[in-house]
Amino acid sequence: MRSKNLIKERRARIKRRLGRIMKCLCSGEQLRADEMLTASESLATKDYAVSGYPSHAAEIDQKPDTGNIEEAESSLRESGCLNYEEARALLGRYEYQKGNIEAALHVFEGIDIASVTPKMRQTLGRRRERHQRFSQSDASTPMSIHAVSLLLEAVYLKAKSLQALGRYKEAAQSCKVILDIVESSLPEGLPENFGADCKLQETLSKAVELLPELWKLADSPCEAILSYRRALLYHWNLEAETTAKIQKEFAIFLLYSGDEASPPNLRSQMDSSFVPRNNIEEAILLLMILLRKVSLKKIEWDPSIMDHLSYALSVSGELRALANRVEELIPGIMDQKETYLTLALCYYGDNENLTALNLLRKLLHGRGDYPHCVPALLMASKICGENPKYAEEGIKFAQSALESLQGRCDQMVGVANCLLGISFSEHSRSVLADAEKVKRQSEALQSLENAGSMTRMRDPNVVYLLCMENAEQRKLDTALYYAKCLLKLEGGSNLKGWILLARVLSAQKRFLDAETIINAALDQTGKWDQGELLRTKAKLQIAQGQLKNAIGTYTYILAILQVQSKSFGSGKKHLKGNGNYDRTLELETWHDLARVYISLSQWHDAEICLSKSEAISNHSASRCHVLGLLHQAKGLHKEALNAFRQALDVEPTHVPSLVSMAVVLRRLGGHSPAVVRSFLTEALRLDRMNASAWYNLGLLYKDEGSAASAVEAAECFQGAISLQETSPVEPFR
């Protein structure tokens, strides 16, 4: 009972204070600012102390906003007096300004905004009509524009008070009222300078910017997205910087919030215009608009715009589009070093490696500290290490990076050593002299071991490369150790680790163990990702003489690819590269199956497989080679020769076709041994570990009949036997 009486007494005091303020204002008397503050403090602060809420007056010490006194005076002059809601709005504003959040909210909650909403709408609507006639008189409106501004500001401050108290959903609902009132009153948007003579435009701008943030705090992502779109699609007459800030925050929310938004429903959208279909496309559109504004000098340059756009376009596989955006920027906006690095990354990601390398060369040959730019040196070394033609240059880039990294981050030094090892390894495959080849291989292993030491063997990529390099040099026990370390380090999450371990075991002729590893990997892998594992399993079955089992495995791969194509072919948009990988896997599976049928002398089945692969790609060196093997098995050596020639026309470096070409030429006779030898030496230049090439080169030397040739032949046969004993069912790389 006592608490109810206290509440009644508090309400009575509030009414008496408000009545006194209104009476003074209506009678023409003006209260001084300090008197208003005293009245405010006595009205709200003391009453709140009674109700159990603490006062926050001591937390924020601010001077009273004389702009609101002017608003009140303007409203008084134009309408004759302040009504109850306007007086509360003014009083609540003072309480909020002093830091009395609970007291201010208590005052704002007493405003019946619904009762004055029709008058506010009518006032805003008529104000627009007069604005179009260039008249500023509010004589025939039910309220003054200053009163409307005062009340809308009160609703905004109520939302801010609720936000400060952690009542985010109520705050968002309160803030939304402001936008609803203005949008329903002015369906076509705010005219220019509509509220220039009062604080209306300022309040609207703040409310438009605040509403999405409140919905995010209230954990209502769908409402936040709708609020962002509302802020950008309706003409709120916002400043350029404010609009840009909203666009950027919206793009960030779309990219990283984790909630998929429904596509926007744009009533004014042209049929030929672009409508984003998902979060990423909408974010990209917003960020590109911001970049366009930067180019037109409408807003200041913000580096984070490019960061977010880079992420969005990267995950979409649209790196060329990102490069175009960077190239369109006015020179000087982005740092030259950053520009070159960004463009190089874009072109590299778009498989234009030479263009990327040329950009990096240009940067590294520049002035100042550009030649010592570590990211550029590392990236250039990485690109060069993927091409034997530029491997030696890649070695120099990596060595320069190591010189620049002396005494710096161990992780970066590890990366530089790793790239140096890759370049050494790639270069070793292109040198002809055996001594130089052995030296480069040794340097490759040493660099990779240094990388492993610097990264404490915790980088899966370094461990994978160590395993690969040792395996290719036929140091199989060491390769097996690293393969097991890799599997443990990754927890079996990467298919490459499983496959590499199986290949190392197959090189040791432990086919059953290798197949067990593949079966374990299949148990942990989704059906759509099993293709490469199953292909390795089929080759292990062939190595064990289980040809029928291999046929069944290949058939299962093709069935998976067919179902996958039907399930996702039309409705799923693959990232760039995925579709090509599936087509390549299907193509090579048909070729593998054709080889099995050829070994079983099932010519018709082999021809069916080749016709299926031709439908996928009729310009395939692998297909032409298998066709040549089919003709060769039938005894049609001339037709086989033509097929191998076609394979080399498509891909001059196709090693199996070079070896098969030499075999058929030697069997047909009538060709110079030097011509036959040229095919085999070219094959060995490309792949020094090819046992078949060494064996056939030995046969060629044996045919010559001389003592020196016999020695050469013996060495070739010895090399072929050694390689055959340690050859995996599939190439390690």
SVG drawing of the C-alpha trace seen along z (x, -y; Angstrom):
<svg xmlns="http://www.w3.org/2000/svg" viewBox="-5 -37 88 98">
<polyline fill="none" stroke="black" stroke-width="0.4" points="0.0,0.0 2.8,-2.4 4.5,-1.9 1.3,-2.5 0.8,-5.8 4.3,-6.8 3.7,-6.2 0.5,-8.3 2.2,-11.1 5.1,-11.1 2.7,-11.3 0.8,-14.2 4.1,-16.1 5.1,-15.5 1.7,-16.8 2.0,-19.9 5.6,-20.6 4.6,-20.2 1.5,-22.4 3.7,-25.1 6.1,-25.0 3.2,-25.1 1.5,-27.9 4.6,-30.0 5.3,-29.4 1.6,-30.1 1.5,-33.3 4.6,-34.6 7.0,-34.3 10.3,-32.7 12.0,-30.4 15.7,-30.7 17.8,-27.7 18.9,-27.2 15.3,-27.3 14.3,-24.7 17.2,-22.5 16.2,-22.9 12.6,-22.0 13.8,-19.1 15.9,-17.8 13.3,-18.2 10.7,-16.6 12.4,-13.5 15.5,-12.9 13.8,-13.2 10.8,-11.1 13.2,-8.5 14.9,-8.3 11.6,-7.5 10.9,-4.7 14.2,-3.0 16.2,-4.0 19.5,-5.7 20.3,-9.1 23.0,-9.3 23.4,-13.0 26.9,-12.8 28.0,-10.5 27.7,-12.9 28.3,-16.6 27.1,-18.5 25.9,-22.0 22.2,-22.4 21.5,-22.4 20.3,-26.0 19.2,-24.7 16.2,-23.0 15.3,-26.2 15.2,-27.9 13.1,-25.0 10.6,-25.5 10.5,-29.3 9.9,-28.8 7.1,-26.3 5.6,-28.7 5.7,-31.7 4.1,-29.7 1.4,-27.7 0.8,-29.9 1.8,-27.3 3.6,-24.0 1.2,-21.1 1.7,-18.3 3.8,-16.0 6.0,-18.9 6.7,-19.9 7.7,-16.3 9.9,-16.1 11.8,-19.2 12.0,-18.1 13.2,-14.6 15.8,-16.1 17.3,-18.0 17.3,-14.9 19.0,-12.8 21.6,-15.6 22.5,-15.6 23.0,-11.8 19.8,-10.9 19.0,-8.0 16.3,-6.3 14.7,-9.6 14.7,-10.7 13.2,-7.4 10.5,-7.8 9.6,-11.3 9.7,-10.1 7.4,-7.1 4.8,-9.6 4.5,-11.0 1.6,-9.6 3.2,-9.7 0.3,-7.8 -2.2,-10.5 -0.1,-13.2 1.1,-11.1 -1.8,-12.1 -1.1,-15.8 2.6,-15.2 1.9,-13.4 -0.4,-16.2 2.1,-18.9 4.9,-17.1 2.7,-16.6 1.6,-20.2 5.1,-21.3 6.2,-19.5 3.5,-21.2 4.6,-24.6 8.2,-23.7 7.4,-23.0 5.8,-26.5 8.8,-28.1 6.6,-29.1 7.8,-28.7 4.6,-29.7 3.1,-27.0 -0.1,-29.0 -2.5,-26.3 -0.8,-23.2 -2.0,-21.6 1.5,-21.7 4.6,-23.7 7.6,-22.0 9.6,-22.8 7.1,-20.9 7.3,-17.9 11.1,-18.1 11.0,-18.3 8.7,-15.2 10.7,-13.1 13.9,-14.0 12.2,-12.8 11.4,-9.4 15.0,-9.2 16.3,-10.0 13.9,-7.4 15.5,-4.8 19.0,-5.9 17.9,-5.6 16.6,-2.1 19.8,-1.2 21.9,-2.4 19.8,-0.3 20.2,2.8 16.6,3.0 17.6,3.3 14.4,4.6 12.3,1.9 14.9,-0.7 14.6,0.6 10.8,0.5 10.9,-3.1 13.4,-4.2 11.4,-2.6 8.4,-4.9 10.4,-7.9 11.0,-6.4 7.4,-5.1 6.0,-8.6 8.3,-10.4 8.0,-7.7 4.2,-7.6 4.0,-11.4 6.5,-11.8 6.2,-8.7 8.4,-10.3 11.2,-11.2 12.4,-14.3 13.0,-17.4 16.3,-19.2 16.7,-21.4 13.3,-20.2 14.2,-20.6 17.0,-23.0 15.4,-25.6 15.1,-23.0 16.8,-19.8 14.4,-17.5 17.0,-16.4 19.7,-15.8 17.3,-13.6 16.3,-11.7 19.9,-11.0 20.7,-9.7 17.6,-7.5 18.3,-6.0 21.8,-5.2 20.9,-3.9 18.0,-1.5 20.0,1.3 22.5,1.3 19.7,1.7 18.3,4.7 21.8,6.2 22.1,5.8 18.6,7.3 19.8,10.4 17.3,9.8 19.4,10.1 16.5,10.1 15.1,6.9 18.6,5.4 18.9,6.2 15.5,4.7 16.5,1.6 19.7,1.2 17.8,1.6 15.2,-0.9 17.9,-3.4 19.5,-3.1 16.4,-2.9 14.3,-5.7 15.3,-9.2 16.2,-10.4 18.3,-13.3 21.4,-12.0 24.9,-13.4 27.2,-11.5 29.5,-10.4 26.5,-9.1 25.2,-7.1 28.6,-5.7 29.0,-4.7 25.6,-2.8 26.6,-1.1 29.9,0.1 28.3,1.3 25.6,3.1 28.2,4.8 30.2,5.9 27.0,7.4 26.1,9.2 29.6,10.7 30.3,11.8 27.0,12.1 26.3,15.7 22.6,15.1 21.6,15.5 19.2,12.6 16.4,13.0 17.0,11.1 15.8,7.5 12.4,6.7 13.0,3.5 9.8,1.9 11.6,-0.6 14.0,1.9 14.4,1.9 14.0,5.3 17.5,5.1 19.2,4.0 21.2,6.2 19.4,7.6 21.7,9.3 20.7,12.9 22.5,13.5 24.5,11.8 27.8,11.8 26.5,10.3 24.6,7.6 27.8,6.8 29.9,6.6 27.4,4.2 27.5,1.9 31.3,2.0 31.6,1.2 29.3,-1.7 31.6,-3.0 34.6,-2.6 32.8,-4.5 32.1,-7.3 35.8,-7.4 36.8,-7.7 34.3,-10.6 35.7,-12.2 32.3,-12.2 33.8,-10.5 37.2,-10.0 39.3,-6.9 38.8,-4.1 41.3,-1.2 38.9,1.2 36.5,0.9 39.2,2.6 39.9,5.2 36.2,6.3 35.8,6.2 38.9,8.3 37.4,10.9 34.0,10.9 35.3,11.2 37.8,13.8 35.3,16.2 33.2,15.6 36.0,16.6 35.8,13.1 39.4,12.0 39.5,10.5 36.7,8.2 38.7,7.2 41.7,6.4 39.5,4.2 38.2,2.3 41.8,1.7 42.9,0.5 40.0,-1.9 41.1,-3.7 42.6,-7.2 46.4,-7.0 47.5,-8.0 44.5,-6.6 46.2,-3.3 49.8,-3.0 51.8,-1.9 53.2,1.2 49.8,2.3 48.4,1.7 51.0,3.9 50.6,6.7 46.8,6.7 46.9,6.8 49.5,9.6 47.4,11.6 44.3,11.1 46.0,12.2 47.7,15.1 44.3,16.3 42.9,16.0 45.6,18.3 47.4,15.5 50.8,16.3 53.0,14.5 51.0,11.3 51.3,11.5 55.0,12.2 55.6,9.2 53.9,6.9 56.0,8.2 59.2,7.8 58.2,4.2 57.6,3.6 60.9,5.2 62.9,3.3 61.6,0.0 63.1,-2.6 63.4,-2.9 62.6,0.2 60.6,1.9 63.4,4.4 63.3,5.6 59.5,6.0 59.2,9.4 55.6,10.2 56.5,9.4 59.7,11.5 57.8,14.5 55.0,14.3 57.3,14.0 59.3,17.0 56.1,19.0 55.0,18.3 58.5,19.1 58.6,22.3 55.5,23.6 57.2,23.4 60.6,25.0 61.3,22.2 61.4,19.7 62.6,21.9 66.1,20.4 64.7,16.9 62.5,18.2 65.6,19.3 67.0,15.8 63.7,14.2 63.6,16.6 67.2,16.0 66.6,12.2 63.6,12.7 65.8,14.6 68.4,11.8 65.6,9.2 64.2,11.4 67.4,11.8 66.6,11.5 62.8,11.3 59.8,13.5 60.6,17.3 57.4,18.1 58.2,15.9 61.7,17.3 60.1,20.7 57.9,19.7 60.9,18.3 62.9,21.5 59.9,23.6 59.6,21.6 63.4,21.9 63.1,25.6 60.3,25.7 62.3,23.7 65.4,25.9 63.2,29.0 61.6,27.7 64.9,26.6 66.4,30.0 63.9,31.5 65.0,29.3 68.8,29.6 70.6,32.2 73.8,32.8 73.5,35.5 75.9,33.7 73.9,30.5 70.7,32.4 71.9,34.2 73.2,30.8 69.8,29.1 67.9,32.0 70.2,31.9 69.6,28.1 65.9,28.6 65.8,31.1 68.1,28.9 65.8,25.8 62.7,27.8 64.3,29.2 65.2,25.7 61.6,24.6 60.4,27.5 62.8,26.5 61.7,22.9 58.0,23.9 58.7,26.7 57.1,29.2 53.7,27.7 53.1,26.5 51.2,29.2 52.4,27.8 56.1,28.0 55.7,31.6 53.8,32.5 56.6,31.1 59.2,32.9 57.4,36.2 57.0,35.4 60.6,34.5 61.9,37.6 59.5,39.8 60.6,38.5 64.2,39.0 63.2,42.6 64.1,42.1 61.0,44.0 61.5,44.8 62.0,41.0 59.0,40.2 56.9,42.7 57.9,41.1 56.8,37.6 53.6,39.0 52.6,40.5 53.6,37.1 51.4,35.3 48.4,37.6 48.8,37.1 49.2,33.3 46.1,32.9 44.1,35.5 43.2,37.1 41.2,34.1 43.1,33.6 42.7,36.1 46.2,35.3 47.8,36.8 45.9,40.1 46.7,40.4 50.4,39.5 50.7,42.1 49.1,44.8 51.4,43.9 54.5,44.2 53.3,47.6 52.7,48.7 56.2,47.6 57.4,50.0 55.1,52.7 52.9,52.8 49.7,52.8 47.5,54.3 48.6,51.7 48.1,49.0 44.5,50.2 43.8,50.3 44.8,46.7 42.5,45.8 39.6,47.7 40.1,45.8 40.1,42.5 36.9,43.5 35.2,44.1 35.9,40.5 35.1,38.8 31.8,37.7 30.6,39.5 31.1,36.5 34.8,36.2 35.7,39.9 36.7,39.8 40.4,39.4 40.6,42.0 38.6,44.5 40.9,44.0 43.9,44.7 42.2,47.8 41.5,49.1 45.1,48.7 46.2,50.6 43.8,53.4 45.3,53.5 48.8,53.7 47.6,56.8 46.1,58.3 42.5,57.8 41.3,56.4 37.6,57.2 37.6,55.4 39.3,52.5 36.6,52.4 33.9,52.3 35.7,49.5 36.0,47.4 32.3,48.0 31.4,46.8 33.4,43.6 31.6,42.9 28.2,43.5 29.1,41.0 30.1,38.4 26.9,39.0 24.6,38.6 26.6,35.6 26.2,34.0 22.4,34.6 22.0,33.4 24.0,30.2 24.6,29.5 21.8,27.0 21.1,25.7 24.5,25.4 27.0,22.8 30.5,24.2 33.5,22.2 35.9,21.7 38.0,24.9 35.6,27.4 33.7,28.1 37.0,28.6 38.3,30.9 35.2,33.1 35.5,33.2 39.2,34.1 38.5,36.9 35.7,38.4 37.9,38.1 40.9,39.9 38.6,42.5 37.3,43.5 40.9,43.7 42.0,45.8 39.0,48.2 39.9,48.4 43.5,49.4 42.1,52.2 39.9,53.5 42.9,53.3 44.9,55.5 42.0,58.0 41.8,57.7 38.2,56.5 38.5,54.1 34.8,53.2 34.6,52.2 37.7,50.1 36.3,48.3 33.1,47.5 35.2,45.9 37.1,43.8 33.9,42.7 32.6,41.6 35.8,39.6 35.6,38.0 32.2,36.6 33.9,34.9 37.0,33.6 38.0,34.4 41.3,32.6 43.0,34.7 46.5,36.0 45.7,38.7 42.8,40.0 44.9,40.0 47.6,42.0 45.1,44.6 43.7,44.9 47.3,45.5 47.7,48.2 44.5,49.9 45.8,49.8 49.1,51.1 47.5,54.0 45.6,54.9 48.8,54.9 47.9,51.7 51.2,50.0 50.8,47.3 47.4,46.3 49.0,46.3 51.8,44.1 49.2,41.6 47.4,41.5 50.6,40.9 51.5,38.0 48.1,36.5 48.7,36.7 52.0,34.9 50.4,32.3 48.0,31.6 50.6,31.7 54.2,31.8 55.5,32.7 53.2,35.7 55.8,38.2 53.8,41.5 53.2,40.5 56.9,39.8 57.9,43.2 55.2,45.0 56.2,43.1 59.8,44.4 58.5,48.0 56.4,48.1 59.1,46.5 61.7,49.0 59.2,51.9 58.3,50.7 62.0,50.2 63.2,48.1 63.9,45.1 67.2,43.8 68.1,44.8 68.9,41.2 65.3,40.3 64.0,42.9 66.6,42.0 65.5,38.3 62.0,39.2 63.3,41.2 65.9,38.5 63.1,35.9 60.9,38.0 63.8,38.5 64.5,34.8 60.9,34.2 60.7,37.1 64.0,38.6 62.2,41.2 60.3,42.9 61.3,46.6 59.8,47.4 61.9,44.7 65.1,46.0 64.2,49.6 63.4,48.7 66.5,46.6 68.5,49.7 66.9,51.8 67.9,49.2 71.5,49.3 71.4,53.1 70.3,53.1 73.5,51.2 75.6,54.2 78.8,52.4 80.7,52.9 80.2,49.3 76.5,49.6 76.3,52.7 77.6,50.9 75.2,48.0 72.4,50.6 73.3,52.3 73.3,49.0 69.8,48.1 68.4,51.5 69.9,51.2 68.2,47.8 64.9,49.1 64.9,52.0 65.8,49.8 63.0,47.3 60.5,50.0 61.1,51.5 60.3,48.2 57.6,46.8 54.2,46.0 50.9,46.9 50.5,43.2 53.1,40.5 53.9,38.8 53.4,35.3"/>
</svg>
